[in-house]
Amino acid sequence: MIITASVRLGLALLATGTLYVATMPRSITFEDAGLFHQVCHLQGIAHPPGYPLFTSICSSLYSLGFDPIMTGNLISIVFALLTLFVLYVALRQLGISSLASSFAVFAFGSSLAFWSQVIIVEVYSLNSLLAAALLLLTLKTCEHSSPFRITCLSFLSGLALANHWPLILASAPGLFLMLLFHRNTILNQLKKPPTLAATAGAFLLGLSPYLSIFFKPDDVFGYSGQIKTLGELLSYVSRESYAAVDQSSFATINDKLQFTGWFFAETVKQTHWLIGLISLYGLSVGLRQSPKTNLALICIFLGNSLLLILLLGFEYSYPYITAFSHYPLIAYLCCFIWTAYGVDKMIHAGRHLSRSTNFACAATLTRSEEHTSELQSPDHLVCR
C-alpha cells in the first residue's frame, strides 16, 4: 500500500486535532483565558497591547450564540491546525520529504508548550499561524520576488503586528536576514512606484485592526476602559502600563542566567530528549544543505528565546516563569524544522543503506550461482 503525502499530512493533523479536542477544558481556566472569554463575549478590549486582530475574530464568532467556552477553545484549535498545515508547506518548500515533514508537524503539534496554549482561548496559536505564514511567504519571496508576493508579505506583516507585535518583532531580524540574502531582486521590485505604494498601503491595511479600538463604546469592557486619543492608543499598544512588570527592580543578571538554563531544559522537555538530539543533528544538516536559510532560522530561534530573556527584566520565580513559558513557541517551531531536517536525512541514509545491502546480496547470489554453474560444467567434471 502506497501512502501519499496528503494522507501522511491528513493523519498528522487528525491525530493532533483529536488530541486537542479530547484534552481541551470545558470550563474557564487560569491565566489570561478567562479575560479573553470576557473580552470576546462582551466585544471589549484585551490587556495591552490589545491584540485587536484576535479579539476582532473571536468577538465575531462569539456573537453567533454558541457555547462561549467551547467557541473560544475551538478558535485556538483551528488556528493551531492551520499553523501545522502552513508549517508542513514550509518544510516541503525547504525540500524536506513528506514523511519527515509530517513527523515534524505531529511532533510540534503535540509538544508541551504548543499544546498547552492551543486548547484554551489564547492569542498564541494565531501568533504561531502568522509567524509560520510569514516564514513560508518569505521563503516564497526569496525564491521569486514578484510584486504580488512582496505586497502579500507586507500585508501579512501588518496583520501579525496587529496580533502580538512583541513576538513578531522578535522574529523580524531572522526574516529580514533571509530577505537580505536576496536583496537585489527585491529592491529592484520596490524601486517601481506602483509596487512601493502597494507594499506601503498593504502594510497599513494589515495594521488597521488597531483602529477598531477607537470605535468601542464609552462603557466598553477592558483593561483600562475606553481609549479616545492617539496618545492613549500608543501608550496602550506599547504596554506602558506593564513597564514595572517587564522590568522588575529585583531582577539581576543571575535571573537571566537561570532563565537561559531553564529555556534550554524546556526545549528538550517539549517532546523527548531523543527528538532534541535529532534537532541538533538536523541543524547541522540544514546548515550544510541551506546555510543562508538556516542562519536566518537561528536568528529567529535566538530572537524568540535568548533575546527576550536579555530584554525582559523578569525575576526567576514561578509567576514570571509561567508568564514567559509560552513566549518561545516560535523558537520551538524552529527546533522542529531542524527535527524535520534530521529525520529526512536519516530516512535517506536508511534507504541508501537498504539499497546498498540489496545490491550486495544480489551480487553475492549472482556470484554464488555462477560458481555453482562452473562446478557442474562438463569441463570441471572431466578435470576431476
Backbone torsions as a table, in degrees:
resi	resn	phi	psi	omega
1	MET	NA	127.1	-179.5
2	ILE	-94.5	121.8	178.4
3	ILE	-95.7	118.1	-177.1
4	THR	-78.8	168.0	179.5
5	ALA	-61.8	-39.1	-179.6
6	SER	-64.3	-38.4	179.2
7	VAL	-66.3	-42.8	179.0
8	ARG	-59.8	-47.4	179.3
9	LEU	-63.4	-43.6	179.8
10	GLY	-59.5	-41.6	179.0
11	LEU	-65.6	-40.0	179.0
12	ALA	-64.3	-43.9	179.8
13	LEU	-69.1	-38.1	178.4
14	LEU	-63.7	-42.3	-179.3
15	ALA	-65.0	-45.4	-179.3
16	THR	-70.0	-40.5	178.1
17	GLY	-61.1	-41.2	176.8
18	THR	-63.1	-41.7	177.4
19	LEU	-59.3	-45.1	-177.5
20	TYR	-64.4	-48.6	-177.1
21	VAL	-65.3	-37.8	-178.2
22	ALA	-69.6	-27.9	-173.9
23	THR	-109.1	-4.2	-178.1
24	MET	-69.9	144.5	-178.4
25	PRO	-71.3	150.9	177.2
26	ARG	-102.0	9.0	178.5
27	SER	-140.7	172.4	-179.1
28	ILE	-70.8	134.2	-176.2
29	THR	-106.3	-172.3	-175.8
30	PHE	-81.4	-168.7	-179.7
31	GLU	59.7	-134.8	-173.8
32	ASP	-90.5	-3.2	-175.4
33	ALA	-60.1	-42.9	179.4
34	GLY	-61.8	-41.2	178.3
35	LEU	-63.8	-43.4	-179.9
36	PHE	-65.6	-35.7	174.8
37	HIS	-59.0	-43.7	179.8
38	GLN	-67.5	-45.1	-179.3
39	VAL	-61.2	-45.5	-178.6
40	CYS	-68.9	-39.0	-178.1
41	HIS	-70.9	-36.8	-176.9
42	LEU	-100.3	4.7	-179.6
43	GLN	54.9	49.0	-176.9
44	GLY	-97.9	-156.4	-179.5
45	ILE	-118.6	125.1	-179.7
46	ALA	-73.7	168.7	179.2
47	HIS	-63.0	158.0	-177.7
48	PRO	-51.5	138.5	8.3
49	PRO	-87.0	13.9	173.8
50	GLY	103.8	-30.8	178.6
51	TYR	45.7	52.9	-171.7
52	PRO	-64.7	-30.1	179.1
53	LEU	-65.3	-48.6	-179.1
54	PHE	-64.6	-45.9	-176.6
55	THR	-67.6	-31.0	175.9
56	SER	-65.5	-42.1	179.8
57	ILE	-67.3	-49.6	-175.4
58	CYS	-68.9	-34.7	178.0
59	SER	-62.8	-39.6	178.6
60	SER	-64.2	-41.1	-178.1
61	LEU	-75.3	-33.7	177.7
62	TYR	-65.1	-30.6	-177.8
63	SER	-69.4	-9.7	179.2
64	LEU	-71.9	-17.0	172.8
65	GLY	95.5	6.7	177.7
66	PHE	-78.5	174.3	178.7
67	ASP	-55.8	119.5	-172.7
68	PRO	-63.7	-37.5	-178.2
69	ILE	-66.8	-45.9	178.9
70	MET	-65.6	-39.3	-179.9
71	THR	-60.7	-47.7	-179.1
72	GLY	-61.6	-44.5	-179.8
73	ASN	-66.4	-39.7	-179.4
74	LEU	-69.1	-30.3	174.9
75	ILE	-59.3	-47.3	179.5
76	SER	-62.9	-39.4	-179.3
77	ILE	-64.7	-42.8	178.7
78	VAL	-61.5	-45.5	177.6
79	PHE	-61.0	-36.8	179.9
80	ALA	-65.7	-44.9	180.0
81	LEU	-65.9	-36.4	175.4
82	LEU	-65.8	-37.1	176.0
83	THR	-58.6	-46.3	-178.5
84	LEU	-64.8	-38.1	177.8
85	PHE	-64.0	-46.5	179.9
86	VAL	-64.6	-38.7	177.1
87	LEU	-60.5	-42.6	178.4
88	TYR	-59.8	-46.3	-179.9
89	VAL	-62.2	-39.8	178.5
90	ALA	-64.0	-40.6	178.5
91	LEU	-64.7	-40.0	177.2
92	ARG	-66.8	-34.5	176.4
93	GLN	-63.2	-30.7	178.3
94	LEU	-79.9	-0.8	177.4
95	GLY	88.0	16.0	-179.2
96	ILE	-87.8	141.7	-175.9
97	SER	-63.2	158.2	-179.0
98	SER	-64.9	-34.3	-179.8
99	LEU	-66.2	-48.6	178.9
100	ALA	-65.9	-37.8	179.1
101	SER	-65.0	-43.7	179.7
102	SER	-64.8	-39.1	177.4
103	PHE	-62.0	-45.8	-178.8
104	ALA	-65.5	-38.2	178.0
105	VAL	-61.5	-46.0	179.1
106	PHE	-65.9	-41.0	-178.7
107	ALA	-63.9	-44.7	178.4
108	PHE	-67.7	-42.0	-179.0
109	GLY	-62.1	-30.9	-178.8
110	SER	-100.2	5.6	179.1
111	SER	-68.7	154.6	-168.5
112	LEU	-60.4	-53.7	-174.5
113	ALA	-66.1	-43.6	-179.2
114	PHE	-64.5	-48.2	179.7
115	TRP	-57.5	-42.3	-175.3
116	SER	-64.7	-25.5	-177.4
117	GLN	-95.2	-22.7	-174.9
118	VAL	-90.5	-7.1	179.1
119	ILE	-96.9	3.0	176.5
120	ILE	-129.0	165.0	178.6
121	VAL	-75.9	107.1	-177.3
122	GLU	-149.7	165.0	-177.0
123	VAL	-87.4	-7.7	-168.3
124	TYR	-78.2	-27.5	176.0
125	SER	-71.1	-38.1	175.1
126	LEU	-66.3	-40.3	177.7
127	ASN	-62.3	-39.9	177.9
128	SER	-64.7	-39.9	177.7
129	LEU	-61.9	-47.0	-178.1
130	LEU	-66.8	-38.3	178.3
131	ALA	-66.5	-42.3	178.3
132	ALA	-65.0	-39.6	178.5
133	ALA	-66.2	-38.6	175.9
134	LEU	-62.6	-41.1	178.3
135	LEU	-62.8	-46.9	-179.5
136	LEU	-62.2	-47.0	-177.5
137	LEU	-68.2	-31.9	175.1
138	THR	-65.2	-43.0	176.4
139	LEU	-60.9	-42.0	179.3
140	LYS	-65.4	-40.8	-179.1
141	THR	-67.1	-38.1	176.7
142	CYS	-65.7	-33.3	178.6
143	GLU	-69.9	-43.1	178.5
144	HIS	-153.0	106.1	-172.8
145	SER	-88.2	74.0	177.3
146	SER	-80.0	156.6	177.2
147	PRO	-56.8	-36.1	-179.5
148	PHE	-64.3	-44.9	-179.5
149	ARG	-66.2	-39.9	179.1
150	ILE	-64.4	-41.7	178.2
151	THR	-64.6	-43.2	177.9
152	CYS	-63.0	-39.5	178.5
153	LEU	-63.9	-38.9	178.5
154	SER	-66.5	-43.5	179.0
155	PHE	-63.6	-43.8	-179.8
156	LEU	-65.5	-34.4	176.9
157	SER	-63.2	-43.3	177.4
158	GLY	-63.0	-43.4	177.7
159	LEU	-59.9	-44.1	-178.9
160	ALA	-62.7	-39.6	178.1
161	LEU	-68.7	-24.0	177.8
162	ALA	-81.3	-1.8	176.3
163	ASN	-105.3	-63.8	-179.3
164	HIS	-144.0	82.3	-171.7
165	TRP	-63.1	-34.7	-178.6
166	PRO	-61.4	-42.2	-178.3
167	LEU	-74.2	-31.4	176.8
168	ILE	-69.3	-39.7	176.3
169	LEU	-64.6	-30.2	176.9
170	ALA	-66.0	-27.5	178.4
171	SER	-88.8	-17.6	-172.2
172	ALA	-58.3	-42.6	-179.2
173	PRO	-58.3	-40.4	179.1
174	GLY	-67.4	-42.1	178.1
175	LEU	-65.7	-39.7	178.5
176	PHE	-64.1	-40.4	178.9
177	LEU	-62.2	-39.3	178.2
178	MET	-60.9	-42.2	178.3
179	LEU	-71.8	-32.3	-178.2
180	LEU	-62.5	-33.5	178.3
181	PHE	-65.3	-18.2	-179.8
182	HIS	-123.1	33.9	-171.1
183	ARG	-65.4	-32.1	-174.3
184	ASN	-62.8	-48.9	-178.4
185	THR	-69.2	-35.9	-179.9
186	ILE	-68.8	-43.9	179.3
187	LEU	-65.0	-34.6	176.8
188	ASN	-61.4	-37.7	177.5
189	GLN	-70.2	-40.2	-177.2
190	LEU	-72.7	-16.6	176.3
191	LYS	-70.8	-16.5	178.0
192	LYS	-80.8	120.9	-176.8
193	PRO	-52.5	-42.7	179.8
194	PRO	-62.5	-39.4	179.7
195	THR	-67.5	-42.7	180.0
196	LEU	-63.6	-43.0	179.8
197	ALA	-65.5	-42.5	179.6
198	ALA	-64.9	-38.6	179.8
199	THR	-65.2	-45.8	179.4
200	ALA	-65.3	-43.9	179.4
201	GLY	-63.1	-40.3	179.5
202	ALA	-65.1	-38.6	179.2
203	PHE	-64.4	-44.7	178.8
204	LEU	-65.3	-37.0	176.8
205	LEU	-63.3	-38.3	177.5
206	GLY	-63.4	-32.6	179.4
207	LEU	-80.9	-8.9	-172.3
208	SER	-57.6	-26.6	176.7
209	PRO	-54.0	-24.9	177.6
210	TYR	-62.8	-27.3	179.8
211	LEU	-65.9	-26.3	-178.7
212	SER	-61.9	-23.6	179.5
213	ILE	-64.9	-30.1	-179.3
214	PHE	-70.9	-25.0	-172.0
215	PHE	-97.4	20.0	176.4
216	LYS	-82.0	148.0	179.5
217	PRO	-68.3	168.3	-177.7
218	ASP	-60.9	-34.9	-177.5
219	ASP	-95.1	28.9	-177.0
220	VAL	-61.1	141.8	173.8
221	PHE	-78.6	130.4	-179.6
222	GLY	-175.7	178.3	-176.9
223	TYR	-64.3	-39.5	-178.8
224	SER	-141.0	29.7	176.5
225	GLY	76.6	-159.8	-176.1
226	GLN	-71.3	145.4	175.8
227	ILE	-110.8	119.9	-169.7
228	LYS	-110.0	-25.3	-174.7
229	THR	-121.2	162.3	178.0
230	LEU	-62.9	-37.3	178.5
231	GLY	-62.9	-42.1	177.9
232	GLU	-65.1	-38.1	178.8
233	LEU	-64.8	-46.1	-179.7
234	LEU	-63.0	-39.7	177.8
235	SER	-64.1	-39.5	-178.3
236	TYR	-69.6	-47.9	-177.2
237	VAL	-66.0	-33.2	-179.3
238	SER	-78.0	1.0	178.0
239	ARG	61.5	36.4	-177.6
240	GLU	-59.2	-36.0	-178.1
241	SER	-71.1	-14.1	179.6
242	TYR	-96.1	7.2	-173.8
243	ALA	-57.3	-41.8	-178.3
244	ALA	-70.6	-26.2	178.3
245	VAL	-79.1	-46.0	-178.2
246	ASP	-66.8	-27.1	-179.1
247	GLN	-127.7	80.6	-179.3
248	SER	-69.3	136.1	180.0
249	SER	-70.8	-13.4	-179.1
250	PHE	-94.9	-8.8	-177.6
251	ALA	-75.3	140.9	179.4
252	THR	-128.6	178.7	177.4
253	ILE	-61.2	-29.9	178.7
254	ASN	-63.8	-35.7	176.3
255	ASP	-63.7	-39.9	179.3
256	LYS	-65.9	-40.0	178.5
257	LEU	-65.5	-39.7	178.3
258	GLN	-67.0	-39.0	176.5
259	PHE	-64.4	-37.2	178.3
260	THR	-62.8	-47.0	176.9
261	GLY	-62.6	-40.3	177.8
262	TRP	-61.0	-43.1	-177.5
263	PHE	-61.1	-47.9	-178.5
264	PHE	-66.3	-34.7	175.8
265	ALA	-65.9	-41.3	178.7
266	GLU	-66.8	-34.1	178.5
267	THR	-60.0	-42.6	178.4
268	VAL	-68.7	-34.8	-176.1
269	LYS	-74.7	-10.8	-173.9
270	GLN	-57.7	-37.0	176.1
271	THR	-133.0	-73.8	-176.6
272	HIS	-157.7	148.7	-178.0
273	TRP	-60.1	-28.8	178.8
274	LEU	-65.9	-38.4	176.1
275	ILE	-62.6	-36.9	176.8
276	GLY	-61.1	-42.3	177.4
277	LEU	-64.6	-40.3	178.5
278	ILE	-64.2	-37.2	178.3
279	SER	-63.2	-43.2	177.4
280	LEU	-62.0	-43.1	176.8
281	TYR	-62.8	-42.4	-179.8
282	GLY	-64.2	-34.1	176.5
283	LEU	-61.5	-43.0	178.7
284	SER	-65.6	-37.1	177.4
285	VAL	-65.4	-46.4	-179.0
286	GLY	-62.0	-39.3	179.3
287	LEU	-66.2	-29.4	176.3
288	ARG	-77.9	-39.9	-175.2
289	GLN	-80.5	-45.4	-177.7
290	SER	-137.5	74.9	-172.8
291	PRO	-59.3	-42.2	-177.3
292	LYS	-65.9	-46.1	-179.9
293	THR	-61.7	-42.4	-176.6
294	ASN	-77.1	-25.9	170.1
295	LEU	-64.3	-39.8	177.0
296	ALA	-65.6	-38.9	178.1
297	LEU	-64.8	-36.2	175.7
298	ILE	-62.3	-40.2	177.8
299	CYS	-63.8	-40.6	177.6
300	ILE	-64.7	-42.4	178.1
301	PHE	-59.9	-48.7	-178.9
302	LEU	-68.3	-36.4	-179.9
303	GLY	-63.6	-34.8	-178.6
304	ASN	-94.1	13.1	179.3
305	SER	-139.5	-84.4	-174.4
306	LEU	-65.6	-35.4	178.4
307	LEU	-65.0	-42.0	177.9
308	LEU	-63.1	-41.6	178.4
309	ILE	-62.3	-38.7	-179.5
310	LEU	-68.6	-41.5	-175.0
311	LEU	-78.6	-34.8	-178.5
312	LEU	-84.0	141.4	178.0
313	GLY	-102.0	61.2	-177.9
314	PHE	-87.1	139.6	169.6
315	GLU	-76.8	147.4	178.0
316	TYR	-84.9	82.0	179.4
317	SER	-141.8	166.0	-172.7
318	TYR	-54.8	-47.5	-179.8
319	PRO	-59.8	-41.6	-179.5
320	TYR	-72.1	-37.5	176.7
321	ILE	-62.0	-42.8	177.9
322	THR	-61.4	-43.5	179.8
323	ALA	-64.6	-38.1	-175.7
324	PHE	-81.9	-19.6	-167.0
325	SER	-57.6	-29.5	-178.7
326	HIS	-100.6	-1.3	177.3
327	TYR	-64.5	-37.2	-175.0
328	PRO	-83.3	20.8	-176.4
329	LEU	-56.3	-39.8	-178.9
330	ILE	-72.9	-30.0	173.1
331	ALA	-64.0	-42.3	177.0
332	TYR	-63.5	-37.5	177.6
333	LEU	-58.7	-42.2	177.5
334	CYS	-60.7	-39.6	178.7
335	CYS	-59.8	-39.1	-178.5
336	PHE	-77.4	-21.1	168.7
337	ILE	-65.2	-42.5	177.6
338	TRP	-69.2	-31.1	172.9
339	THR	-59.3	-43.3	179.1
340	ALA	-62.0	-41.4	176.3
341	TYR	-58.9	-45.9	-177.4
342	GLY	-66.0	-44.7	179.5
343	VAL	-64.0	-41.2	179.5
344	ASP	-61.3	-42.5	179.0
345	LYS	-64.8	-39.7	179.5
346	MET	-68.3	-36.0	176.7
347	ILE	-62.7	-46.1	179.3
348	HIS	-63.8	-40.1	178.8
349	ALA	-65.0	-40.2	177.9
350	GLY	-64.1	-41.5	178.7
351	ARG	-66.8	-39.4	178.7
352	HIS	-64.8	-41.9	177.7
353	LEU	-63.1	-40.2	179.3
354	SER	-63.9	-43.5	178.3
355	ARG	-64.4	-39.9	179.8
356	SER	-65.2	-41.3	178.6
357	THR	-64.7	-43.1	178.5
358	ASN	-63.0	-39.8	179.4
359	PHE	-65.3	-42.2	179.8
360	ALA	-64.7	-42.4	178.1
361	CYS	-63.5	-42.2	-179.8
362	ALA	-64.7	-40.7	179.4
363	ALA	-65.3	-40.8	179.6
364	THR	-64.6	-43.2	179.3
365	LEU	-64.6	-40.7	179.5
366	THR	-63.2	-44.4	-179.4
367	ARG	-65.8	-36.4	178.9
368	SER	-65.3	-41.8	179.3
369	GLU	-65.7	-39.0	178.4
370	GLU	-64.4	-41.2	179.8
371	HIS	-65.3	-39.1	177.9
372	THR	-64.0	-40.8	178.9
373	SER	-63.0	-37.7	179.3
374	GLU	-65.7	-40.1	-179.8
375	LEU	-65.7	-31.4	-176.8
376	GLN	-92.4	1.7	-178.4
377	SER	-73.5	151.7	178.5
378	PRO	-58.0	-38.3	-179.0
379	ASP	-63.0	-39.3	-179.7
380	HIS	-68.1	-38.2	178.5
381	LEU	-65.9	-38.4	179.6
382	VAL	-63.9	-43.4	179.3
383	CYS	-58.1	-34.7	179.4
384	ARG	-71.5	NA	NA
